[in-house]
Amino acid sequence: MPCPHNEITIVQRSQRQSAVAAAAYQSGEKLFCEYDQQVKHYPEKRGIVHNE
């Protein structure tokens, strides 16, 4: 039986990281970032099994 695996990382604005970009990458969705006024979208992301 497969064992669930979770990985938690800290996203830091001071290191030019974006929580919205990270969420868009993990979910495969288009998300709009109000901070930099850009749409974050990663269509090349594969392996998303389920999305609500």
KATA-V76631 format. One record per helix or strand. SS is the DSSP state (hx for helix, st for strand). FROM is the first residue (numbers start at 1). TO is the last residue. If there is no record, write none. Layout:
SS|FROM|TO ; SS|FROM|TO
//
This chain:
hx|13|15 ; hx|19|27 ; st|31|33 ; st|38|40
//
